[in-house]
Amino acid sequence: MTPVNSVLIEGLGWAATAVFVGSYFFSRAEALVRVQMAGAVMWVAYGTLTRALPVVAANLLVLAAAAWKARQARRLARSSVRPVGRAEPPVAEAHSRRGPREGASIRVGGTG
């Protein structure tokens, strides 16, 4: 291995480390998982280039787990989408999320 290749490979390892550490600064779980997937791919490349089978195996597992987590999150997001044709939420939802709709009357106390 030439000194240039050695420096590039070491740089890849440090970049993968930075990506993994940086992933924890994302507030959205989806972004964290995607960045961890990118870091895992970088670690797999590093492990392959350095012939470090444990690094490759561990990061293939991380990549698979992160991909599974991302897929589950996408499925959950799709299943929580409102059905077609339901443009307005029910009145109770409208009051609880946005307050009463304009023009709606509000009764306070009494029965009339």
C-alpha positions in Angstrom: 0.0 0.0 0.0 1.4 3.4 -0.9 1.6 6.2 1.6 -1.0 8.2 -0.3 -3.5 5.3 -0.2 -2.8 4.8 3.5 -3.6 8.4 4.2 -6.8 8.3 2.1 -7.9 5.1 3.9 -7.1 6.6 7.3 -9.0 9.8 6.3 -12.0 7.6 5.4 -12.0 6.1 8.8 -11.8 9.5 10.5 -14.6 10.8 8.3 -16.8 7.8 9.1 -16.1 8.6 12.8 -17.2 12.2 12.3 -20.3 11.2 10.5 -21.4 8.8 13.3 -20.7 11.3 16.0 -22.4 14.1 14.0 -25.5 11.9 13.6 -26.4 12.3 17.2 -26.7 16.1 16.8 -29.8 15.7 14.6 -33.1 16.4 16.3 -35.2 14.4 13.9 -34.9 10.7 14.3 -35.3 10.2 10.5 -32.2 12.4 9.8 -30.2 10.6 12.5 -30.9 7.2 11.0 -30.1 8.3 7.5 -26.8 9.8 8.6 -26.0 6.7 10.5 -26.6 4.7 7.4 -24.2 6.8 5.5 -21.6 6.4 8.2 -22.1 2.6 8.2 -21.5 2.5 4.5 -18.3 4.5 5.0 -17.2 2.1 7.8 -17.9 -0.9 5.6 -15.7 0.6 2.9 -13.0 1.3 5.4 -13.2 -2.2 6.9 -13.0 -3.7 3.4 -10.0 -1.6 2.4 -8.2 -2.5 5.6 -9.4 -6.1 5.6 -11.0 -5.7 9.0 -13.8 -8.3 8.9 -15.2 -7.4 12.3 -15.6 -3.7 11.2 -17.4 -4.8 8.1 -19.7 -7.2 9.9 -20.6 -4.8 12.7 -21.4 -2.0 10.3 -23.4 -4.2 7.9 -25.5 -5.0 11.0 -25.8 -1.3 11.8 -26.7 -0.5 8.2 -29.4 -3.2 8.2 -30.9 -2.1 11.5 -30.9 1.6 10.5 -32.5 0.7 7.1 -35.2 -1.4 8.9 -35.8 1.5 11.3 -36.1 4.0 8.4 -38.5 1.7 6.6 -40.7 1.2 9.7 -40.8 5.0 10.2 -41.9 5.5 6.6 -44.7 2.9 7.0 -45.9 4.6 10.1 -45.9 8.0 8.5 -47.9 6.6 5.5 -50.4 4.9 7.7 -51.1 8.1 9.7 -52.0 10.1 6.6 -55.7 11.1 6.6 -57.9 9.2 4.2 -58.8 10.8 0.9 -61.9 12.9 1.1 -61.6 14.0 4.7 -60.6 17.6 4.2 -61.9 19.0 7.5 -61.3 17.3 10.9 -64.3 16.6 13.0 -65.6 19.5 15.2 -64.0 18.2 18.4 -60.6 18.0 16.6 -61.1 21.4 15.2 -61.7 22.9 18.6 -58.8 21.1 20.3 -56.1 21.8 17.7 -57.1 25.2 16.3 -59.7 26.6 18.6 -63.3 27.1 17.4 -63.8 27.8 13.7 -64.7 31.3 12.8 -68.4 31.9 12.9 -69.1 29.0 15.2 -71.0 29.8 18.4 -69.7 28.7 21.7 -72.1 28.0 24.6 -70.9 28.6 28.1 -73.1 27.2 30.9 -76.9 27.0 30.7 -79.1 24.8 28.6 -80.5 27.1 26.1 
